[in-house]
Amino acid sequence: MQIDRNEPDLDVRLVSMLALVLESEDELFTFFASSRYSLLLLTKVLLKSSMQSGLSKEECLRIGQDMRSRTHRQNFIDEAIRRGFFAKEPSPSDGRQVVITPTEKTMCLFKEWASAYHEIRRSAFGGD
């Protein structure tokens, strides 16, 4: 890949954010920044839950199926629920299914992180 030195360096934000996540003492990122799979799971659950009422447990288990075994994914989701990052509730449309959603704790921690992102964005580029 050729780098055009005349283009503004837009990667400063991304690198700053990655460093913030990886160095964070925030319990959300301490737990979810442990692997590519766990960050993917967090982002997919947050994104899909904002568009619909949550994901079925099976939908969660399909996330990252090429990265980790089903047992690992199952255990990780269960641990995220145990630590209070995700909630598990019966599906309103099918009582046999379970719906996974981010908890209020996760949403608050993520909002704090988003606020830090905007601070880095302002400091890196001098404004919004």
ROSE-4610 file (N, C-alpha, C; in Angstrom, 1 decimal, always signed):
// ROSE-4610
residu = [M/M/M/Q/Q/Q/I/I/I/D/D/D/R/R/R/N/N/N/E/E/E/P/P/P/D/D/D/L/L/L/D/D/D/V/V/V/R/R/R/L/L/L/V/V/V/S/S/S/M/M/M/L/L/L/A/A/A/L/L/L/V/V/V/L/L/L/E/E/E/S/S/S/E/E/E/D/D/D/E/E/E/L/L/L/F/F/F/T/T/T/F/F/F/F/F/F/A/A/A/S/S/S/S/S/S/R/R/R/Y/Y/Y/S/S/S/L/L/L/L/L/L/L/L/L/L/L/L/T/T/T/K/K/K/V/V/V/L/L/L/L/L/L/K/K/K/S/S/S/S/S/S/M/M/M/Q/Q/Q/S/S/S/G/G/G/L/L/L/S/S/S/K/K/K/E/E/E/E/E/E/C/C/C/L/L/L/R/R/R/I/I/I/G/G/G/Q/Q/Q/D/D/D/M/M/M/R/R/R/S/S/S/R/R/R/T/T/T/H/H/H/R/R/R/Q/Q/Q/N/N/N/F/F/F/I/I/I/D/D/D/E/E/E/A/A/A/I/I/I/R/R/R/R/R/R/G/G/G/F/F/F/F/F/F/A/A/A/K/K/K/E/E/E/P/P/P/S/S/S/P/P/P/S/S/S/D/D/D/G/G/G/R/R/R/Q/Q/Q/V/V/V/V/V/V/I/I/I/T/T/T/P/P/P/T/T/T/E/E/E/K/K/K/T/T/T/M/M/M/C/C/C/L/L/L/F/F/F/K/K/K/E/E/E/W/W/W/A/A/A/S/S/S/A/A/A/Y/Y/Y/H/H/H/E/E/E/I/I/I/R/R/R/R/R/R/S/S/S/A/A/A/F/F/F/G/G/G/G/G/G/D/D/D]
num = [1/1/1/2/2/2/3/3/3/4/4/4/5/5/5/6/6/6/7/7/7/8/8/8/9/9/9/10/10/10/11/11/11/12/12/12/13/13/13/14/14/14/15/15/15/16/16/16/17/17/17/18/18/18/19/19/19/20/20/20/21/21/21/22/22/22/23/23/23/24/24/24/25/25/25/26/26/26/27/27/27/28/28/28/29/29/29/30/30/30/31/31/31/32/32/32/33/33/33/34/34/34/35/35/35/36/36/36/37/37/37/38/38/38/39/39/39/40/40/40/41/41/41/42/42/42/43/43/43/44/44/44/45/45/45/46/46/46/47/47/47/48/48/48/49/49/49/50/50/50/51/51/51/52/52/52/53/53/53/54/54/54/55/55/55/56/56/56/57/57/57/58/58/58/59/59/59/60/60/60/61/61/61/62/62/62/63/63/63/64/64/64/65/65/65/66/66/66/67/67/67/68/68/68/69/69/69/70/70/70/71/71/71/72/72/72/73/73/73/74/74/74/75/75/75/76/76/76/77/77/77/78/78/78/79/79/79/80/80/80/81/81/81/82/82/82/83/83/83/84/84/84/85/85/85/86/86/86/87/87/87/88/88/88/89/89/89/90/90/90/91/91/91/92/92/92/93/93/93/94/94/94/95/95/95/96/96/96/97/97/97/98/98/98/99/99/99/100/100/100/101/101/101/102/102/102/103/103/103/104/104/104/105/105/105/106/106/106/107/107/107/108/108/108/109/109/109/110/110/110/111/111/111/112/112/112/113/113/113/114/114/114/115/115/115/116/116/116/117/117/117/118/118/118/119/119/119/120/120/120/121/121/121/122/122/122/123/123/123/124/124/124/125/125/125/126/126/126/127/127/127/128/128/128]
x = [+0.8/+0.0/+0.9/+0.6/+1.4/+0.7/+1.5/+1.0/+1.3/+0.2/+0.3/+0.6/+1.8/+2.2/+1.5/+0.7/+0.0/-1.4/-1.9/-3.2/-3.0/-4.1/-4.0/-4.0/-3.3/-3.1/-4.4/-5.3/-6.6/-6.5/-5.4/-5.2/-4.9/-4.5/-4.2/-5.3/-6.5/-7.7/-7.8/-7.7/-7.8/-6.7/-5.5/-4.4/-4.6/-5.0/-5.3/-6.4/-7.4/-8.5/-8.1/-7.4/-6.9/-6.0/-5.2/-4.3/-5.2/-6.2/-7.1/-7.8/-8.3/-9.0/-8.0/-6.8/-5.9/-5.3/-5.2/-4.6/-5.6/-6.9/-8.0/-8.1/-8.4/-8.7/-10.2/-10.9/-12.4/-12.7/-13.6/-13.9/-14.5/-15.2/-15.8/-14.7/-13.7/-12.6/-11.6/-11.4/-10.5/-11.0/-12.3/-12.9/-13.0/-13.4/-13.7/-12.5/-11.5/-10.3/-9.3/-9.7/-8.7/-8.5/-9.4/-9.2/-10.0/-9.6/-10.4/-11.8/-12.0/-13.3/-14.2/-13.7/-14.5/-14.8/-13.9/-14.3/-15.4/-15.3/-16.3/-17.6/-17.7/-18.9/-19.5/-18.7/-19.3/-19.8/-19.1/-19.6/-20.8/-20.9/-22.0/-23.3/-23.1/-24.2/-24.7/-23.8/-24.2/-24.9/-24.3/-24.9/-26.3/-26.4/-27.6/-28.7/-28.3/-29.3/-29.8/-29.1/-29.6/-30.6/-30.5/-31.4/-32.6/-32.5/-33.6/-33.6/-34.4/-34.6/-33.5/-32.5/-31.5/-31.2/-30.3/-30.0/-30.3/-30.7/-31.0/-29.6/-29.6/-28.4/-27.7/-28.5/-27.9/-27.2/-27.8/-27.2/-25.9/-25.8/-24.6/-23.5/-24.0/-23.0/-22.5/-23.2/-22.7/-21.6/-21.6/-20.6/-19.2/-18.3/-16.9/-16.7/-17.6/-17.6/-16.3/-15.7/-14.4/-13.2/-13.4/-12.3/-12.2/-13.3/-13.3/-14.2/-14.0/-14.9/-16.2/-17.2/-18.6/-18.5/-17.8/-17.7/-17.1/-16.0/-15.4/-16.4/-17.1/-18.0/-19.2/-19.7/-20.7/-20.2/-19.0/-18.5/-18.3/-17.8/-17.5/-18.8/-19.8/-21.1/-21.7/-21.6/-22.1/-21.3/-20.0/-19.2/-19.6/-19.8/-20.2/-21.6/-22.5/-23.7/-23.5/-22.7/-22.3/-21.7/-20.9/-20.2/-21.2/-22.3/-23.3/-23.1/-22.4/-22.2/-23.4/-23.9/-25.0/-26.1/-27.4/-28.5/-29.1/-29.7/-30.3/-31.8/-32.7/-34.1/-34.8/-36.0/-36.8/-37.2/-37.3/-37.7/-39.2/-39.6/-41.1/-41.9/-41.2/-41.9/-41.8/-40.8/-40.7/-40.1/-40.8/-40.4/-39.3/-39.0/-38.0/-36.6/-36.6/-35.4/-35.0/-33.7/-33.2/-32.7/-32.9/-32.4/-31.3/-30.2/-29.1/-29.1/-29.0/-28.9/-27.8/-27.2/-26.3/-27.0/-26.4/-27.0/-26.8/-27.5/-27.4/-25.9/-25.3/-23.9/-23.0/-23.2/-22.4/-22.7/-23.9/-24.3/-23.6/-23.6/-23.0/-21.5/-20.8/-19.4/-19.0/-19.9/-19.6/-19.8/-20.7/-20.9/-19.8/-19.2/-18.0/-16.8/-16.7/-15.7/-15.9/-17.1/-17.5/-17.1/-17.3/-17.0/-15.5/-14.7/-13.2/-12.8/-13.6/-13.3/-13.5/-14.5/-14.8/-13.7/-13.2/-12.1/-10.9/-10.6/-9.4/-9.6/-10.8/-11.1/-10.9/-11.4/-11.2/-9.7/-9.0/-7.6/-6.8/-7.1/-6.3/-6.6/-7.8/-8.2/-8.6/-8.6/-8.9/-10.4/-11.3/-12.7/-13.5/-14.8/-15.7/-15.5]
y = [-1.2/+0.0/+1.2/+2.1/+3.4/+4.4/+5.2/+6.3/+7.6/+8.3/+9.6/+10.7/+11.2/+12.1/+13.5/+13.7/+15.0/+14.9/+13.7/+13.5/+13.8/+14.4/+14.6/+13.3/+13.3/+12.0/+11.8/+11.1/+10.8/+9.7/+9.0/+7.8/+8.2/+9.4/+9.8/+9.5/+9.8/+9.5/+8.0/+7.2/+5.7/+5.2/+5.6/+5.1/+5.6/+6.8/+7.3/+6.5/+6.2/+5.4/+4.0/+3.4/+2.0/+2.0/+3.0/+3.1/+3.4/+4.2/+4.5/+3.2/+2.4/+1.1/+0.2/+0.0/-1.0/-0.6/+0.6/+1.1/+1.3/+1.2/+1.6/+0.7/+1.3/+0.6/+0.4/+0.9/+0.7/-0.8/-1.2/-2.7/-3.2/-2.4/-2.8/-3.2/-2.4/-2.6/-3.6/-3.6/-4.6/-6.0/-6.2/-7.5/-7.7/-6.7/-7.0/-6.7/-6.0/-5.8/-6.9/-8.0/-9.1/-9.9/-9.7/-10.4/-9.8/-10.1/-9.6/-10.1/-11.3/-11.9/-11.1/-10.9/-10.2/-8.8/-8.0/-6.7/-6.8/-7.8/-8.0/-8.3/-9.2/-9.5/-8.2/-7.5/-6.3/-5.3/-5.0/-4.1/-4.6/-5.8/-6.4/-6.3/-6.7/-6.7/-5.2/-4.3/-2.9/-2.4/-2.7/-2.2/-2.8/-4.1/-4.8/-4.5/-4.3/-4.0/-2.6/-1.7/-0.3/-0.3/-1.3/-1.4/-2.3/-3.3/-4.2/-4.4/-5.2/-5.4/-6.3/-6.7/-7.6/-8.7/-9.6/-10.7/-12.0/-13.0/-14.3/-14.8/-15.8/-16.4/-17.0/-17.6/-18.3/-17.2/-16.1/-15.0/-14.6/-14.5/-14.2/-15.2/-16.5/-17.6/-17.6/-17.1/-17.0/-16.0/-15.0/-13.9/-14.5/-14.3/-14.8/-16.3/-17.0/-18.5/-19.0/-18.1/-18.5/-18.2/-17.5/-17.1/-18.0/-18.5/-19.2/-20.4/-21.4/-22.6/-22.2/-23.0/-22.7/-22.7/-23.6/-23.7/-22.5/-22.0/-20.7/-19.6/-19.5/-18.4/-18.5/-19.7/-19.9/-19.4/-19.9/-19.5/-18.0/-17.4/-16.0/-15.2/-15.5/-14.9/-15.1/-16.3/-16.5/-15.7/-15.6/-14.8/-13.3/-12.8/-11.4/-11.2/-12.2/-12.1/-12.1/-13.0/-13.1/-11.8/-11.1/-9.9/-8.7/-8.9/-7.8/-6.9/-7.4/-6.6/-6.8/-8.1/-8.4/-8.9/-8.8/-9.4/-10.4/-11.4/-12.5/-12.6/-12.5/-12.5/-13.4/-14.0/-14.8/-13.9/-14.5/-13.7/-13.5/-12.3/-12.0/-12.7/-13.0/-13.7/-15.2/-15.8/-17.2/-17.6/-18.0/-18.3/-19.3/-20.1/-21.1/-20.4/-19.2/-18.5/-17.5/-17.2/-16.2/-15.0/-13.8/-12.6/-12.0/-11.6/-11.0/-9.5/-8.7/-7.3/-6.7/-5.5/-4.9/-4.3/-4.4/-3.8/-2.3/-1.7/-0.3/+0.0/-0.9/-0.7/-0.6/-1.5/-1.5/-0.2/+0.2/+1.4/+2.6/+2.7/+3.8/+3.9/+2.7/+2.6/+3.0/+2.5/+2.8/+4.3/+4.9/+6.4/+7.2/+6.7/+7.3/+7.2/+6.1/+5.8/+6.7/+6.8/+7.7/+9.1/+9.5/+10.9/+11.1/+10.1/+10.2/+10.3/+9.5/+9.5/+11.0/+11.6/+13.0/+14.0/+13.7/+14.6/+14.4/+13.1/+12.8/+13.4/+13.3/+13.9/+15.4/+16.1/+17.5/+17.9/+17.2/+17.5/+17.2/+16.1/+15.8/+16.7/+17.2/+18.0/+19.4/+19.8/+21.2/+21.5/+20.5/+20.8/+19.5/+19.7/+18.5/+18.2]
z = [+0.0/+0.0/+0.0/-0.9/-1.0/-0.2/+0.6/+1.4/+0.7/+0.5/-0.1/+1.0/+1.0/+2.0/+1.9/+0.8/+0.7/+1.3/+1.6/+2.3/+3.7/+4.3/+5.8/+6.5/+7.6/+8.4/+9.3/+8.7/+9.4/+10.3/+10.3/+11.2/+12.6/+12.9/+14.2/+15.2/+14.8/+15.6/+15.9/+14.9/+15.1/+16.0/+15.8/+16.6/+18.0/+18.2/+19.6/+20.2/+19.5/+20.1/+20.4/+19.6/+19.9/+21.1/+21.2/+22.4/+23.7/+23.6/+24.7/+25.1/+24.1/+24.5/+25.1/+24.5/+25.0/+26.4/+26.6/+27.9/+29.0/+28.6/+29.5/+30.7/+31.8/+33.1/+33.2/+32.2/+32.2/+32.1/+33.0/+33.1/+31.8/+31.1/+29.8/+28.8/+28.7/+27.7/+28.2/+29.6/+30.1/+29.8/+29.8/+29.5/+28.0/+27.2/+25.8/+24.9/+25.4/+24.5/+24.6/+25.1/+25.3/+24.0/+23.0/+21.7/+20.6/+19.4/+18.3/+18.3/+18.7/+18.8/+19.8/+21.0/+22.0/+21.7/+21.0/+20.5/+19.4/+18.5/+17.5/+18.1/+19.1/+19.8/+20.4/+21.1/+21.8/+20.7/+19.7/+18.7/+18.0/+17.6/+17.0/+17.9/+19.1/+20.1/+20.2/+20.4/+20.5/+19.3/+18.1/+16.8/+16.6/+16.7/+16.4/+17.4/+18.7/+19.7/+19.5/+18.9/+18.6/+17.5/+16.6/+15.5/+15.7/+16.7/+17.0/+18.5/+19.0/+20.5/+21.1/+20.4/+20.9/+19.9/+20.2/+19.4/+20.1/+19.3/+19.9/+20.3/+21.2/+21.7/+20.4/+19.6/+18.4/+17.5/+17.3/+16.5/+17.2/+18.5/+19.2/+18.9/+19.0/+18.8/+17.4/+16.4/+15.0/+14.8/+15.7/+15.6/+15.9/+15.0/+15.2/+15.2/+14.5/+14.4/+13.7/+12.9/+12.3/+13.2/+14.3/+15.2/+16.4/+17.0/+18.2/+18.1/+18.9/+18.9/+19.5/+19.2/+19.8/+21.3/+21.9/+23.3/+23.9/+23.3/+23.7/+23.6/+22.5/+22.3/+23.3/+23.6/+24.6/+26.0/+26.3/+27.7/+27.8/+26.7/+26.8/+26.9/+26.2/+26.3/+27.7/+28.2/+29.6/+30.6/+30.4/+31.4/+31.3/+30.1/+29.9/+30.6/+30.6/+31.3/+32.8/+33.2/+34.7/+35.2/+34.4/+34.9/+34.7/+34.1/+34.0/+32.8/+31.8/+30.6/+29.6/+29.6/+28.7/+29.6/+29.2/+29.9/+29.0/+29.6/+28.9/+29.4/+28.4/+28.7/+27.7/+28.1/+27.1/+26.0/+24.8/+23.6/+23.7/+23.4/+23.5/+22.4/+21.3/+20.2/+20.3/+21.0/+21.1/+22.4/+23.4/+24.7/+24.8/+23.8/+23.8/+23.5/+22.9/+22.6/+23.7/+23.8/+24.7/+23.9/+24.3/+23.7/+24.5/+23.9/+24.5/+24.2/+25.2/+25.0/+25.9/+25.5/+26.4/+27.6/+28.8/+30.0/+30.1/+31.0/+31.3/+31.6/+32.4/+32.8/+31.6/+30.6/+29.4/+28.6/+28.5/+27.7/+28.4/+29.7/+30.4/+30.2/+30.3/+30.1/+28.7/+27.7/+26.3/+26.1/+26.7/+26.5/+27.1/+28.2/+28.7/+27.8/+27.2/+26.2/+24.9/+24.5/+23.4/+23.6/+24.9/+25.2/+25.1/+25.6/+25.4/+24.0/+23.1/+21.7/+21.1/+21.5/+21.0/+21.5/+22.7/+23.2/+22.4/+22.1/+21.2/+19.8/+19.3/+18.0/+18.0/+19.0/+19.1/+19.2/+20.1/+20.3/+19.0/+18.3/+17.1/+15.9/+15.9/+14.7/+15.0/+16.2/+16.6/+16.5/+16.6/+16.6/+16.3/+16.2/+15.9/+14.5]
